[in-house]
Amino acid sequence: MCLTPDCHSLIADLLALEPADCVINFGTVSINVLELAESFTPNCTALGL
């Protein structure tokens, strides 16, 4: 995801919407929307990407 410009754009658009701190469930996978959005850039930076 870090190497894909579309992902960076999607995360920026998501953050602009000021998402709630909520969890979305996809079957057995739970994703905290706010946590994912706020951690995306720092995690990519930490990976050197």
N, C-alpha and C positions, 0 to 999 in steps of 0.2 A: 504494500500500500504506500509506503514512504516514497517509492520511486515513481509513482503515478500522479501526474499533475491533476488529473480528474479527482483523485482522492483528496488532495489538498484543497481543491475548490469546494468539494462536497463538505468537508469538515468546516471550512470557513463559512459556508452558507448556513450550516447547522448552528455554529456558534452565534451567528448574527440573529438567529431566531431565539436566542437565550433559552435553550432547552431546560426543562425541569429535571430535577434529579430523580429519574425514574428508571425502572428496569423493564426492558422488552424481552419477552420470552419467545424463542424460536424452537419449539420442541424441548429438547434437553439443554439448549444453550440460552443462558441469560446474559444480556448485555445492558450495562448501565450507560445510558445515552450520554449524560453529562460527563461521566468519567472518561468515556471513550473520546469524546470531542476535546476535552481539556488536556488529555494526556497524549494526544496524537503527535503534535509538533515536538514536545519535549522528548518523547520516546524516539522519534525519528532522529532528532539531534543527538541523543545519547548513542544511537547506533552509528552515527557518523554519516547519515544519509541526508 
